[in-house]
Amino acid sequence: MLIHCFKKQLPSLLALLTLVIAAGPSSGQDPDPIATLQEEAVRANRSEWGHWGPDPSKYSSWKNHSNRLIPVYTFGMDLKSVSGENSVYRDRAALENLYGQVPSETFNPEAEYFDQTDVYRLQKSAFESGKKRIILFVFDGMDWDTTRAAAIAKQGKVSYDSGRGQGLAFQDYRGAKTDFGFYVTSPHNDGTSINVDDQIVTTPGGKVPGGYDPALCGATPWSPITDVDYPIAKSKQTKHAFTDSASSATSMTSGIKTYNAAINVDPRGREVLPIARTLQEKNIPVGVVTSVPISHATPACAYASNVHRGDYQDLTRDLVGLPSSYHPGGLSGVDVLIGGGWGTDKDTDGSQGKNFVPGNRYITSDDLAAIDVANGGQYVVAQRTPGKTGTEVLNDAVRHAKTSGDRLFGYFGVQGGHLPFRTADGNYDPVISFGNPTPEAAEVYSPEDGRENVQLREMAVAALDVLDARSERWWLMIECGDVDWANHSNNIDNSIGAVLSGDDAFAAVVEWIEQHGGWDETVLILTADHGHYFQLDQPEALIP
């Protein structure tokens, strides 16, 4: 009888043993330690291992951008033409031309850093030197500290405290000529007012001028900050504006300084041409990929123009070649556009002006129908489809576009407009973010949210395939936009997960390049548009 009972219970005992072994030693190890760090810090608004903002006594004292120096990694070219002795910050006349004046405490005859506008010049010079394929890879909101946090979590050790660093694919890759540097992102000004209906600037010059004071914020991204209020434009010594994503992306795509919220217009609201449109005039196809909504500031700056970043539906019209408020005659539109925004509806949206159409916030149903090849439009449309995997939907559209020669429009996302947020452990299970007076609830994804969407790396490779089928010369922006969303929420778990998601996309792009002719005719510039204000006080805390 005893033997019979044992045999009957054996499968259950073996299953229990398997779970125990899988869980590891019974030492109380946390299966998701970075998520636990985040949740505990939010609930206490206190953390010994790190904090956001100028006040170390609080886990969160700032949820916006900062004026810190931002890293850039190049592949297929170096930075000698813009850094060190060639830095614009060593030249008073060049600074005056850049900002319209020489900002206070900004001239620095020893500057090794350069300016964000130099990213535009690097792309331009790459094409002029004969490079045929240019990729601008933007990790929105990823400063040096965010990068280091992700590298520590991925490696499981603290391996550097200055410089380029190691541990992430884009830090370690040496299959092409590569370089590392850092630049200033400060805008022309903050506080400019506009009229979105008339598409005009009403208060040129704004309220706070741009500039960079290395004595207060450091000569490198890892230098100590001597005035904790300086990076957020609250210093009593020197006050310089910190950028938003629109101004900073305009600098990278059009090569000018402008006001915060501007999309490829100068400080007075006059249009400037992004590099994608100048290349397209030479019959070079261009594409845009993003993990956040298709007409958010950074992807919009790849091609569109508008006096305000919040005019989403009009920005999308520019991107897909339909008449818009800024371009009543319409632009040509990009050749590939893949991103988020699907399923995000609004009845009203004051930031979009009088011509806002209720429904999807980023593209109207009529505009989506108009661009579809099924209705005589220019784009093969691949959008999130109930009952189908996102991978299947996107791959089918890529095959169609390559065969037919049509353009490609991909539209995915969850509620809020972005792809599902990846967390530091590689899963998609966010925990709470900081909020006042109560924490922000964590996003929860259904099984359908996972199956019916795609990952950034899939979007990137799809764009590469379609662009390369259209021409041997092309330009592509890839944006890992969820880093910025995570950092605005002061969520270190989401932040690390977003960087790792973008790093996976970089690895996929590198693999594609190596399989399609290599680096001889390719340049990839990987950077961020701005930083936040995360400070890692105890790096070893992020070791899983």
C-alpha positions in Angstrom: 0.0 0.0 0.0 2.8 2.4 0.9 4.6 1.7 -2.4 1.4 2.2 -4.3 0.9 5.7 -2.7 4.5 6.7 -3.4 4.1 5.7 -7.1 0.9 7.7 -7.3 2.5 10.8 -5.9 5.8 10.5 -7.8 4.9 12.7 -10.8 3.8 15.5 -8.4 7.0 15.1 -6.3 9.2 15.2 -9.5 7.4 18.4 -10.6 8.0 20.0 -7.3 11.6 19.0 -7.3 12.0 20.5 -10.8 10.6 23.8 -9.6 13.0 23.8 -6.6 16.0 23.2 -8.8 14.9 25.9 -11.3 14.5 28.4 -8.5 18.1 27.8 -7.3 19.4 27.6 -3.7 16.9 28.5 -1.1 18.7 31.7 -0.2 15.8 34.0 -0.6 17.2 35.3 -4.0 14.9 37.8 -5.7 14.0 36.5 -9.2 13.6 40.2 -10.4 15.9 42.3 -8.3 15.9 45.5 -10.4 12.1 45.5 -10.4 12.2 45.2 -6.7 14.7 48.1 -6.4 12.4 50.2 -8.5 9.2 49.4 -6.6 10.8 49.9 -3.1 12.3 53.2 -4.1 9.1 54.5 -5.5 7.0 53.6 -2.4 9.6 55.2 -0.1 10.7 58.0 -2.4 14.1 57.2 -1.1 17.0 55.1 -2.3 20.6 54.7 -1.3 21.6 53.2 -4.7 20.4 56.0 -7.0 18.1 58.9 -7.5 16.5 61.1 -10.2 17.1 64.9 -10.0 19.2 67.2 -7.9 18.0 66.1 -4.4 19.7 62.9 -3.2 17.4 62.6 -0.3 14.5 61.7 -2.7 14.3 59.0 -5.2 12.5 61.4 -7.5 13.0 65.2 -7.5 13.0 65.7 -11.3 11.1 64.0 -14.2 12.2 66.0 -17.2 15.3 66.3 -19.4 18.7 67.8 -18.4 21.5 69.7 -20.1 24.2 67.0 -19.6 26.6 66.0 -22.3 25.5 63.1 -24.5 27.5 60.2 -25.9 27.8 59.4 -29.6 29.2 56.2 -31.1 30.1 56.1 -34.8 30.7 53.1 -37.0 32.2 53.5 -40.5 33.6 57.0 -39.7 35.4 58.9 -36.9 34.7 62.2 -35.1 38.0 64.0 -35.8 36.3 66.6 -38.0 34.1 67.9 -35.2 35.7 67.1 -31.8 38.7 68.4 -29.9 40.6 71.2 -31.8 37.7 71.3 -34.3 35.0 71.8 -31.7 32.7 74.7 -32.3 33.0 75.5 -28.6 36.6 76.6 -29.1 35.5 79.2 -31.7 33.7 82.3 -30.6 32.6 83.2 -34.2 31.3 79.7 -34.7 29.3 79.9 -31.4 27.8 83.2 -32.4 26.7 81.7 -35.7 25.3 78.7 -34.0 23.3 80.4 -31.2 22.9 83.9 -32.6 25.2 85.1 -29.8 28.0 83.8 -27.7 26.2 82.3 -24.7 27.5 83.1 -21.2 30.2 80.8 -19.9 30.0 78.7 -23.1 33.2 79.5 -25.0 35.8 76.8 -23.9 39.2 76.8 -25.6 39.8 73.3 -24.1 36.5 71.7 -25.2 36.8 68.1 -26.3 33.1 67.9 -26.7 31.3 69.2 -29.8 27.7 70.1 -30.7 24.6 68.1 -31.5 24.3 70.0 -34.8 27.5 68.2 -35.8 25.6 65.0 -36.2 23.9 66.6 -39.2 27.3 67.6 -40.6 28.7 64.1 -40.1 25.8 62.5 -42.1 26.2 65.1 -44.8 30.0 64.6 -45.1 29.5 60.8 -45.1 27.3 61.0 -48.2 29.7 63.6 -49.8 32.6 61.2 -49.3 30.8 58.5 -51.2 29.1 56.5 -48.5 25.9 55.0 -49.8 24.0 54.0 -46.7 23.5 56.2 -43.6 21.8 55.0 -40.4 21.0 57.5 -37.6 20.2 55.4 -34.6 18.7 57.5 -31.8 18.2 56.2 -28.3 15.8 58.9 -27.1 16.7 60.1 -23.6 19.7 57.8 -23.1 22.5 59.7 -21.4 25.8 58.3 -20.2 24.5 57.3 -16.8 21.5 55.4 -18.3 23.9 53.6 -20.7 26.1 52.6 -17.8 23.2 51.3 -15.8 22.1 49.0 -18.6 25.7 47.8 -19.2 26.0 46.8 -15.5 22.7 45.0 -15.5 23.6 43.1 -18.7 27.2 42.2 -17.7 26.4 41.5 -14.1 29.4 43.6 -13.0 30.7 47.1 -12.7 33.4 47.3 -15.4 33.9 51.0 -16.0 33.4 54.5 -14.4 34.4 56.7 -17.4 34.7 56.7 -21.1 33.0 54.6 -23.8 32.4 51.7 -21.5 31.7 48.1 -22.3 29.0 45.4 -22.0 26.5 46.5 -24.6 26.7 45.5 -28.2 27.2 49.1 -29.4 30.0 49.6 -26.9 31.8 46.4 -27.8 31.4 46.1 -31.5 34.7 46.4 -33.5 33.7 45.1 -36.9 34.0 48.6 -38.4 36.0 51.8 -37.8 34.5 53.2 -34.6 34.8 56.2 -32.5 33.3 57.7 -29.3 32.6 61.3 -28.2 30.1 63.5 -26.6 28.3 66.7 -27.3 26.1 69.6 -26.1 22.4 69.4 -26.7 21.2 72.8 -25.4 18.6 74.4 -27.7 18.6 78.0 -29.1 16.0 78.8 -26.4 13.2 77.6 -24.2 9.9 79.4 -23.8 9.0 80.4 -27.4 5.2 80.7 -28.0 3.5 79.7 -31.3 0.1 79.6 -33.0 -0.4 76.1 -34.4 -3.4 77.1 -36.6 -1.5 79.9 -38.3 1.8 78.0 -38.1 3.7 81.0 -36.8 6.0 81.9 -34.0 4.5 84.6 -31.8 7.4 85.3 -29.3 10.8 84.8 -31.1 13.7 84.4 -28.6 11.8 82.7 -25.9 12.6 83.1 -22.2 15.7 81.0 -21.4 18.7 81.0 -23.8 20.8 78.0 -24.7 24.4 77.3 -23.9 26.7 75.1 -21.8 28.8 75.8 -18.8 31.4 73.0 -18.3 32.5 74.4 -14.9 29.0 73.7 -13.5 28.0 70.5 -15.5 31.4 68.9 -16.4 33.7 68.7 -19.3 32.7 65.0 -19.8 29.5 63.1 -19.2 31.0 61.4 -16.2 32.4 64.5 -14.6 31.0 65.6 -11.3 28.2 68.2 -11.5 29.2 71.1 -9.3 25.9 72.9 -9.4 23.1 70.4 -9.1 20.5 72.9 -10.3 22.4 73.9 -13.5 21.3 70.9 -15.6 17.7 71.8 -15.1 18.0 75.5 -15.8 17.6 76.5 -12.2 21.1 77.6 -11.4 21.7 81.0 -9.7 25.1 81.2 -11.3 24.5 80.5 -15.0 21.1 79.7 -16.5 21.0 77.7 -19.8 18.0 76.0 -21.3 17.8 72.2 -21.5 16.4 70.7 -24.8 13.3 68.8 -25.6 13.2 66.0 -28.2 12.0 68.3 -31.0 14.7 70.9 -30.8 17.4 68.3 -30.4 16.2 66.1 -33.3 16.0 69.2 -35.5 19.6 69.8 -34.6 20.6 66.3 -35.7 18.6 66.3 -38.9 18.8 69.9 -40.1 22.0 71.2 -38.4 20.6 74.3 -36.6 19.7 75.4 -33.1 16.1 76.2 -32.6 13.5 76.6 -29.9 12.0 73.7 -27.8 9.0 72.1 -29.6 10.1 73.1 -33.1 10.0 70.5 -35.9 12.5 71.6 -38.6 11.8 75.3 -38.3 14.3 77.9 -37.1 13.8 80.2 -34.1 11.5 82.4 -36.1 9.4 79.6 -37.5 11.0 79.5 -40.9 11.4 76.1 -42.5 14.8 74.3 -42.6 15.4 71.2 -44.7 16.2 67.9 -42.9 18.9 65.8 -44.6 16.3 63.2 -45.6 14.5 65.6 -47.8 17.7 66.9 -49.4 18.7 63.3 -50.2 15.3 62.4 -51.5 15.6 65.2 -54.0 18.5 63.2 -55.4 16.3 60.1 -55.7 17.7 58.5 -52.6 15.0 56.7 -50.6 14.6 57.5 -46.9 13.0 55.7 -44.0 11.9 56.1 -40.4 11.5 53.4 -37.7 10.4 54.1 -34.1 9.2 52.1 -31.0 6.9 55.0 -30.1 4.2 56.9 -32.1 5.1 57.5 -35.8 4.9 61.3 -35.5 6.4 61.9 -32.1 9.1 64.5 -32.1 12.2 62.5 -33.1 10.7 60.5 -36.0 8.8 63.6 -37.1 12.0 65.6 -37.3 13.4 63.0 -39.8 11.2 64.6 -42.5 8.3 66.9 -41.4 8.1 70.6 -40.5 5.8 72.3 -38.0 5.9 75.1 -35.5 4.9 72.6 -32.7 5.7 69.0 -32.0 2.2 68.2 -30.7 0.5 68.7 -34.1 0.7 64.9 -34.6 -1.8 64.3 -37.4 -0.3 67.1 -39.6 3.2 65.8 -38.9 2.1 62.3 -40.1 0.6 63.9 -43.2 4.1 65.3 -44.0 5.7 61.9 -43.4 3.3 60.0 -45.7 3.0 62.7 -48.4 -0.4 64.2 -47.8 -1.3 67.9 -47.6 -0.7 69.4 -44.1 -1.1 72.6 -42.3 2.6 73.6 -42.9 2.7 72.1 -46.4 -0.7 72.6 -48.0 0.7 71.2 -51.3 2.0 68.2 -49.5 5.5 66.7 -49.4 6.7 63.5 -51.2 6.6 61.4 -48.1 9.1 58.9 -46.8 9.6 55.6 -48.5 9.3 53.5 -45.2 7.6 54.5 -42.0 7.1 51.9 -39.2 6.2 52.7 -35.7 3.6 53.0 -32.9 0.4 54.8 -32.4 -2.1 52.1 -33.3 -5.3 52.0 -31.2 -4.7 55.4 -29.5 -7.9 57.4 -29.9 -8.9 60.9 -28.7 -12.1 62.9 -29.1 -10.3 66.3 -28.6 -6.6 67.4 -28.7 -6.0 71.1 -28.3 -2.3 70.9 -29.2 -3.3 69.9 -32.7 -5.3 73.0 -33.6 -8.7 73.4 -35.3 -8.1 70.8 -37.9 -7.8 67.9 -35.5 -9.9 64.9 -36.5 -11.4 62.8 -33.6 -10.2 59.2 -33.7 -6.7 58.0 -33.8 -4.4 60.6 -32.4 -1.6 60.1 -34.9 -3.2 59.3 -38.2 -6.9 59.8 -39.2 -8.9 56.9 -40.6 -9.3 58.8 -43.9 -5.5 59.5 -44.2 -4.8 55.8 -43.5 -7.2 54.7 -46.2 -5.8 57.3 -48.6 -2.2 56.0 -48.4 -3.1 52.3 -48.7 -2.2 50.7 -52.1 -5.5 48.8 -51.8 -7.1 52.2 -52.4 -4.7 53.5 -55.0 -2.2 54.9 -52.4 1.6 54.6 -52.3 2.0 52.4 -49.2 1.7 48.7 -48.4 0.0 49.0 -45.0 0.9 46.6 -42.2 -1.0 47.3 -39.0 -1.7 45.4 -35.9 -4.3 42.8 -36.8 -6.4 40.8 -34.3 -5.6 37.1 -34.6 -2.4 37.5 -36.5 1.2 37.8 -35.1 2.9 41.1 -35.7 5.8 39.3 -37.2 3.6 37.6 -39.8 1.8 40.9 -40.7 5.1 42.8 -41.1 6.9 40.1 -43.0 4.0 39.7 -45.5 4.0 43.5 -46.1 7.8 43.5 -46.6 7.5 40.8 -49.2 4.7 42.7 -51.0 6.6 46.0 -51.0 9.8 44.4 -52.3 7.9 42.6 -55.1 5.6 45.5 -56.1 8.1 48.4 -55.6 5.6 50.2 -53.3 6.4 52.0 -50.1 5.9 50.5 -46.6 3.8 51.8 -43.7 3.8 49.8 -40.5 1.5 50.6 -37.6 1.7 48.8 -34.2 1.5 49.5 -30.5 -0.5 49.1 -27.3 -2.7 51.7 -25.5 -0.5 54.8 -25.2 1.0 54.4 -28.6 4.2 52.6 -27.9 5.4 49.0 -28.2 5.2 47.0 -25.0 7.8 48.1 -22.5 10.6 45.6 -22.0 12.0 45.4 -18.5 15.5 44.7 -17.3 15.0 40.9 -17.0 14.0 40.7 -20.6 10.3 40.2 -19.9 7.4 42.7 -20.4 6.1 43.1 -16.9 6.7 46.7 -15.7 6.3 47.7 -12.1 5.1 51.0 -10.7 6.7 54.3 -11.6 7.1 57.4 -9.4 4.1 59.7 -9.2 2.9 62.4 -6.9 0.9 62.0 -4.7 0.6 58.3 -5.6 2.7 56.0 -7.7 1.9 55.6 -11.4 0.3 52.3 -12.1 2.3 49.7 -14.0 1.3 48.9 -17.5 -0.2 45.4 -18.0 -0.1 43.7 -21.3 -2.5 41.0 -22.6 -1.2 38.0 -24.5 -2.5 39.7 -27.7 -0.4 42.8 -26.9 2.6 40.5 -27.2 1.6 38.4 -30.2 0.1 41.1 -32.4 3.1 43.5 -32.0 6.6 43.4 -33.3 10.0 44.3 -31.7 12.2 47.2 -32.7 14.8 44.9 -34.2 12.1 43.5 -36.5 11.0 46.9 -37.6 14.6 47.9 -38.3 15.4 44.9 -40.4 12.1 45.3 -42.3 13.0 48.9 -43.2 16.5 47.9 -44.3 15.1 45.2 -46.5 12.6 47.5 -48.3 15.0 50.5 -48.6 17.8 48.2 -50.0 15.3 46.8 -52.5 14.5 50.3 -53.7 18.1 51.5 -54.2 21.7 50.9 -53.3 21.8 54.3 -51.7 19.4 55.2 -48.8 19.1 57.0 -45.4 17.3 55.5 -42.3 16.5 56.8 -38.8 15.9 54.2 -36.1 14.6 55.5 -32.8 14.5 53.5 -29.6 12.0 56.0 -28.1 10.9 54.1 -25.0 14.1 54.9 -23.1 12.8 58.5 -22.8 9.4 57.3 -21.7 11.0 55.2 -19.0 13.2 58.0 -17.8 10.4 60.5 -17.7 8.6 58.0 -15.3 11.8 57.6 -13.2 11.6 53.9 -13.8 15.0 52.2 -13.8 13.6 48.8 -14.6 11.9 50.1 -17.8 14.9 52.2 -18.6 17.4 49.3 -18.6 14.9 47.1 -20.5 14.5 49.8 -23.2 18.2 50.2 -23.7 18.6 46.5 -24.0 15.8 46.4 -26.5 17.6 49.0 -28.6 20.9 47.2 -28.2 19.3 44.1 -29.6 18.1 46.2 -32.6 21.6 47.5 -33.1 23.0 43.9 -33.1 20.3 42.9 -35.7 21.3 45.9 -37.9 25.0 45.1 -37.7 24.2 41.5 -38.7 22.2 42.8 -41.7 25.0 45.1 -42.7 27.6 42.3 -42.5 25.4 40.1 -44.7 24.7 42.9 -47.3 28.1 44.2 -48.4 29.7 45.2 -45.1 30.9 48.6 -43.9 32.8 49.9 -46.9 29.8 52.0 -48.0 27.9 52.2 -44.7 27.9 54.7 -41.8 26.0 54.3 -38.6 25.8 57.0 -36.0 24.4 55.9 -32.6 23.5 58.5 -30.0 20.8 60.1 -27.9 18.9 63.3 -28.4 19.2 64.4 -24.8 19.7 63.2 -21.3 17.7 62.9 -18.1 19.0 63.3 -14.5 19.5 59.8 -13.2 22.4 59.4 -10.8 23.7 56.0 -9.9 25.2 56.2 -6.3 25.8 52.5 -5.8 26.4 50.8 -9.1 26.8 47.4 -7.6 23.1 47.5 -6.7 22.2 46.8 -10.3 24.1 43.6 -10.5 21.4 40.9 -10.8 
